[in-house]
Amino acid sequence: MASDDFRGLIAWAGGWDGFEIVQWTPEEELAPDPFGLPAQRLIIELTPARDTGRRCSKCGTPVTVVHDVSMRRVRDLPLMGRDVWLFVPHARLDCPPCGRVPEQIGWLDRYQRVTKRLAEALAHLAQVFGVSAVATLFHVDWDTVKLAHRRALAAHLGPQEASDFSAVRQIAVDEFALHKGHTYATVVVDVETKRVLWVARGRGADALGSFFTTLGAAGCARIEAIVSDLAGPFLKAMRTYCPRAKLVYDLFHALQRYTVQVVDPVRIAEANRIARPNRHAGRTEIEHRRRHLTGRGVRWLLLRARENLRSPAERVRLDELLAANHALFITYVLKEDLRTLWQCRSVAAARHAWHEWYARACDSGIALLVRFAHRLALSAEYIINHAVYPLHTSLLEGINNTIKVMKRMAYGYRDDDYFFLRIRAAFPGLA
């Protein structure tokens, strides 16, 4: 392509304001591209345009006194299948108000080695394809793409402390694993708009308290209901900052605790009881009965609701399992009845259902079940609140699953702040 034609093409594409092309040179790079082919480069040397003055990068005023000039080597968007490298003369000016400062270049941020438009392209693609894929595609460093994406997210979202919380009335609170070694983060979601409002390190009262502090006294007073697993630190922060809000105990976490504290121990105890020496049963029969309780899929059968079983064979297996073990039968029935406490739509009905379930659990004669019922009684009012505010954390569980996928795709995030920005960007809420 002739030099004049090339300059015309660059001018039509936008060019580099304030600079002109001195010369351009195509060359082959030794390192291959992702497909194993030689990566082609286009080297473009620039010089300040004759009809353009220099401006201070701080105050923006025109400056004529140049202290010195250094040559910067920066990347721009690919052109005609070639990686574009620019050699840009960057001057330091003697600005009377500001002192010795770099000149202002509209298409290049200070201390950056990529142009603004390349940074925007990297950020947009990283939102869809991930940082590693974009870095490989554009032949740039991983940190370059990550920095461009982080800056774009921060500019678009702003600090979470400055977010608009004026319309928030009902929130869901949960935690997720941030790193290995029991490192967690707390996430707060607006139930109505499904927007992630807050992400903070830790899962204690301080992590949730920072959100309520940002919300302010007026914002906390507007909160009508909060659904969570009612962990001790969360409960303390909720009562401290939002004493008038109705706290709702989430069904998913209640059933999870019931499984861990009642179903699993009872099943294991029954299996151990069967495994004791018995002169009326042979070793083969004992082993068969024990596998009947501890075999593959048994725990899954006990956790699933009966209507969610996938085949008649599974229902038959469940019936046989419950018929052979009285304690397990009682435990399973009360687990299914526990679900109905979250189906009541009036306070009176919910309160009556709770007292009935509590009495049956205490009369079961199963020590683990009785102990669980006494502990659950401390949260009875939060279960009854569900009749007025039918909230749950299934939305948060879905968000947590998405967060796990994001971590797996990135093989983890070393920068927590960048990870939190990605979470907020992934769940901006309903329009």
Backbone hydrogen bonds, N-H to C=O, Kabsch-Sander energy under -0.5 kcal/mol:
donor,donor_aa,acceptor,acceptor_aa,energy
6,F,2,A,-2.5
7,R,3,S,-2.5
8,G,4,D,-2.1
9,L,5,D,-2.3
10,I,6,F,-2.4
11,A,7,R,-2.4
12,W,8,G,-2.2
13,A,9,L,-2.0
14,G,10,I,-1.0
14,G,11,A,-0.5
15,G,10,I,-1.1
19,F,16,W,-2.2
20,E,47,T,-3.3
22,V,45,E,-3.3
23,Q,45,E,-0.9
25,T,43,I,-2.8
27,E,41,R,-2.4
29,E,39,A,-2.9
33,D,37,L,-3.4
36,G,33,D,-2.4
39,A,29,E,-0.5
39,A,31,A,-1.0
41,R,27,E,-3.1
42,L,83,D,-3.1
43,I,25,T,-2.9
44,I,42,L,-0.6
44,I,85,W,-2.8
45,E,23,Q,-2.7
46,L,87,F,-2.5
47,T,20,E,-2.3
49,A,18,G,-2.5
52,T,49,A,-1.1
54,R,63,V,-0.6
56,C,61,T,-2.3
57,S,102,P,-1.6
60,G,56,C,-1.1
63,V,54,R,-2.5
66,V,64,T,-0.6
67,H,65,V,-0.5
67,H,92,R,-3.1
68,D,92,R,-1.1
70,S,90,H,-2.6
72,R,70,S,-0.6
72,R,88,V,-3.4
74,V,72,R,-0.6
74,V,86,L,-2.2
75,R,113,R,-2.6
76,D,84,V,-2.1
79,L,82,R,-2.4
82,R,79,L,-1.4
83,D,40,Q,-2.8
84,V,76,D,-0.6
85,W,42,L,-2.6
85,W,83,D,-0.5
86,L,74,V,-3.4
87,F,44,I,-2.4
88,V,72,R,-3.2
88,V,86,L,-0.7
90,H,70,S,-3.7
90,H,88,V,-0.6
91,A,89,P,-0.5
92,R,68,D,-3.0
93,L,91,A,-0.5
93,L,101,V,-3.4
94,D,65,V,-2.1
95,C,93,L,-1.0
95,C,99,G,-2.8
99,G,95,C,-3.1
101,V,93,L,-2.0
101,V,99,G,-0.8
103,E,91,A,-2.5
104,Q,55,R,-2.8
106,G,104,Q,-0.5
108,L,105,I,-1.6
112,Q,109,D,-1.5
115,T,75,R,-2.3
116,K,107,W,-2.3
119,A,115,T,-2.3
120,E,116,K,-2.3
121,A,117,R,-1.9
122,L,118,L,-2.6
123,A,119,A,-2.3
124,H,120,E,-2.4
125,L,121,A,-2.2
126,A,122,L,-2.2
127,Q,123,A,-1.2
128,V,124,H,-0.6
128,V,125,L,-1.0
129,F,125,L,-3.3
130,G,125,L,-0.5
130,G,126,A,-0.9
134,V,130,G,-1.6
135,A,131,V,-2.5
136,T,132,S,-2.1
137,L,133,A,-2.2
138,F,134,V,-2.3
139,H,135,A,-0.6
139,H,136,T,-0.5
140,V,135,A,-2.0
145,V,141,D,-1.5
146,K,142,W,-2.4
147,L,143,D,-2.5
148,A,144,T,-2.0
149,H,145,V,-2.7
150,R,146,K,-2.9
151,R,147,L,-2.5
152,A,148,A,-2.0
153,L,149,H,-2.6
154,A,150,R,-2.6
155,A,151,R,-2.1
156,H,152,A,-2.1
157,L,153,L,-3.2
158,G,154,A,-2.0
162,A,159,P,-1.6
163,S,160,Q,-1.3
165,F,163,S,-0.8
168,V,165,F,-1.4
171,I,225,A,-1.9
172,A,189,V,-2.3
173,V,227,V,-2.3
174,D,187,V,-1.9
176,F,185,A,-2.2
178,L,183,T,-3.1
179,H,183,T,-1.5
183,T,179,H,-1.2
184,Y,182,H,-0.6
185,A,176,F,-2.3
186,T,200,A,-3.1
187,V,174,D,-2.7
188,V,198,W,-2.4
189,V,172,A,-2.4
190,D,195,R,-2.8
191,V,170,Q,-2.2
191,V,189,V,-0.6
192,E,170,Q,-0.5
194,K,190,D,-2.1
195,R,190,D,-0.6
196,V,427,F,-2.1
197,L,188,V,-2.5
197,L,195,R,-0.7
198,W,188,V,-1.6
200,A,186,T,-2.2
202,G,184,Y,-3.0
208,L,204,G,-1.6
209,G,205,A,-2.7
210,S,206,D,-2.0
211,F,207,A,-0.6
212,F,208,L,-1.8
213,T,209,G,-2.6
214,T,210,S,-1.9
215,L,211,F,-2.2
216,G,212,F,-1.7
219,G,215,L,-0.8
220,C,216,G,-2.6
221,A,217,A,-1.9
222,R,218,A,-1.1
223,I,219,G,-0.7
223,I,220,C,-0.8
224,E,169,R,-3.2
225,A,169,R,-1.2
226,I,246,K,-2.4
227,V,171,I,-2.1
228,S,248,V,-1.8
235,L,231,A,-3.0
236,K,232,G,-2.2
237,A,233,P,-2.0
238,M,234,F,-2.7
239,R,235,L,-2.4
240,T,236,K,-1.8
241,Y,237,A,-2.6
242,C,238,M,-2.3
245,A,242,C,-1.0
246,K,224,E,-3.0
247,L,245,A,-0.5
248,V,226,I,-3.0
249,Y,382,Y,-1.3
250,D,228,S,-1.8
254,A,250,D,-1.8
255,L,251,L,-2.7
256,Q,252,F,-1.9
257,R,253,H,-2.3
258,Y,254,A,-2.2
259,T,255,L,-2.3
260,V,256,Q,-2.2
261,Q,257,R,-3.0
262,V,258,Y,-2.1
263,V,258,Y,-1.7
264,D,259,T,-2.8
266,V,262,V,-2.4
267,R,263,V,-2.5
268,I,264,D,-2.4
269,A,265,P,-2.6
270,E,266,V,-2.3
271,A,267,R,-2.0
272,N,268,I,-2.5
273,R,269,A,-2.2
274,I,270,E,-2.1
275,A,271,A,-1.5
276,R,272,N,-0.5
276,R,273,R,-1.0
281,A,278,N,-1.2
286,I,282,G,-2.3
287,E,283,R,-2.5
288,H,284,T,-2.1
289,R,285,E,-2.3
290,R,286,I,-2.4
291,R,287,E,-2.3
292,H,288,H,-1.4
293,L,289,R,-0.8
293,L,290,R,-1.1
294,T,290,R,-2.1
295,G,291,R,-2.2
298,V,295,G,-1.6
301,L,297,G,-1.9
302,L,298,V,-1.8
303,L,299,R,-1.6
304,R,300,W,-2.1
308,N,305,A,-1.7
309,L,306,R,-1.4
315,R,311,S,-1.4
316,V,312,P,-2.4
317,R,313,A,-2.2
318,L,314,E,-2.2
319,D,315,R,-2.5
320,E,316,V,-2.4
321,L,317,R,-2.1
322,L,318,L,-2.6
323,A,319,D,-2.3
324,A,320,E,-1.4
325,N,322,L,-0.7
329,F,325,N,-2.0
330,I,326,H,-2.3
331,T,327,A,-2.3
332,Y,328,L,-2.5
333,V,329,F,-2.5
334,L,330,I,-2.4
335,K,331,T,-1.5
336,E,332,Y,-2.1
337,D,333,V,-2.3
338,L,334,L,-1.6
339,R,335,K,-1.0
340,T,336,E,-0.7
341,L,337,D,-0.5
341,L,338,L,-1.0
342,W,339,R,-1.5
343,Q,340,T,-1.6
350,A,346,S,-2.4
351,R,347,V,-2.7
352,H,348,A,-2.3
353,A,349,A,-2.5
354,W,350,A,-2.2
355,H,351,R,-2.3
356,E,352,H,-2.1
357,W,353,A,-2.4
358,Y,354,W,-2.9
359,A,355,H,-2.1
360,R,356,E,-2.0
361,A,357,W,-2.5
362,C,358,Y,-2.3
363,D,359,A,-1.7
364,S,361,A,-1.0
365,G,362,C,-0.5
367,A,365,G,-0.7
370,V,366,I,-2.6
371,R,367,A,-2.5
372,F,368,L,-2.1
373,A,369,L,-2.3
374,H,370,V,-2.1
375,R,371,R,-1.9
376,L,372,F,-2.8
377,A,373,A,-1.6
378,L,374,H,-0.6
378,L,375,R,-1.1
379,S,376,L,-1.6
380,A,377,A,-1.2
382,Y,379,S,-0.5
383,I,379,S,-1.4
384,I,380,A,-2.3
385,N,381,E,-1.6
386,H,383,I,-1.1
387,A,384,I,-1.7
388,V,385,N,-1.1
389,Y,385,N,-2.6
391,L,389,Y,-2.7
397,E,393,T,-2.4
398,G,394,S,-2.1
399,I,395,L,-2.1
400,N,396,L,-3.0
401,N,397,E,-1.9
402,T,398,G,-1.9
403,I,399,I,-2.4
404,K,400,N,-2.1
405,V,401,N,-1.9
406,M,402,T,-2.4
407,K,403,I,-2.4
408,R,404,K,-2.4
409,M,405,V,-2.6
410,A,406,M,-1.6
411,Y,407,K,-0.6
411,Y,408,R,-0.7
412,G,407,K,-3.0
416,D,414,R,-0.8
419,F,415,D,-2.0
420,F,416,D,-2.7
421,L,417,D,-2.0
422,R,418,Y,-2.1
423,I,419,F,-1.9
424,R,420,F,-2.4
425,A,421,L,-2.3
426,A,422,R,-1.8
427,F,423,I,-1.1
430,L,193,T,-2.5
